[in-house]
Amino acid sequence: MKNTVSHKRRHFIGIKALSTYLGVSESTIRRYVTKRILPRPYRFGDHTLRWDINEVNARLTKNKGNKNV
C-alpha cells in the first residue's frame, strides 16, 4: 500500500499585496500580526517578509467568530 501525502502549494505575498487583498493598511497588517490575528510572516533575506496566503485565510477563518478580533 502506498503512502500518499497531500502537499499544498505555498503562495507567498508581500505586505502591499496582503493589505490590498484584505482591504486594510500596511500598519493594520503589522498590528494584526502583533495581536496574533494574522500569522507571522516568513523572512526571506534581511529585508523581505512574505505571508503564506493559505495560512492567512486559515487564521482569518479560525478567528471569524472571535469578537475580540
Residue, then its C-alpha position, 0 to 999 in steps of 0.5 A: m500500500k502506498n503512502t500518499v501525502s497531500h502537499k499544498r502549494r505555498h503562495f507567498i505575498g508581500i505586505k502591499a499585496l496582503s493589505t490590498y487583498l484584505g482591504v486594510s493598511e500596511s500598519t493594520i497588517r503589522r498590528y494584526v500580526t502583533k495581536r496574533i490575528l494574522p500569522r507571522p510572516y516568513r523572512f526571506g533575506d534581511h529585508t523581505l517578509r512574505w505571508d503564506i496566503n493559505e495560512v492567512n485565510a486559515r487564521l482569518t477563518k479560525n478567528k471569524g467568530n472571535k469578537n475580540v478580533 
